[in-house]
Amino acid sequence: PKIISSFFPGIALVMIIGCAPSIRYTNDISEKRNNIKKQSYSEDFTVPEKAAGKNLADLLESVIASYIGSPYRAGGTSRSGFDCSGFVYKIYKEVFNIELPRTSWQMKNCGKRITLKSASAGDLVFFRNHRIGRINHVGIYMGGGRFAHASFKHGVIYSNLNEPYYQKRLAMIRRIFK
């Protein structure tokens, strides 16, 4: 952990880096909190014209392929480094022109919950770390059990939901658009 005390005399602020949501401080924290509460992410988005009429799996595959191998970086949202939610955020913005919330904890409230049997390319897969007990990782389902995500150890990769590690931790799948 990194300890910062120069901004708040007499108080130490501990920041822990990981794929879990982090607090972002601004000059006007209360205004930022009110704006987050006002936004509703439970609505269904429609697939934008850019993706309509195209094979969604192929479109996603081609865009995600260009990011495979990008390194992991806490808080990252670019090719120079992604965290899990930063990767999902970037792909949804680029492919669908949908601006999702920035953290996996907030993303879990988007769209509607679906079963693995009904999952298709573009749905979001959420994972829970059993030690902390809450959603702390997200990826994009690609079909056939595969999903793309930003792994802490390997950066942006494909993984399989049938792997025991992911089977134990899968918390939910959500469909963002109709």
Helices and strands as residue ranges (DSSP letters): E 2-4, E 13-15, H 29-38, H 56-65, E 77-78, E 81-82, H 84-91, I 92-96, H 104-107, E 112-114, E 124-128, E 135-143, E 146-151, E 155-160, H 164-169, E 170-175
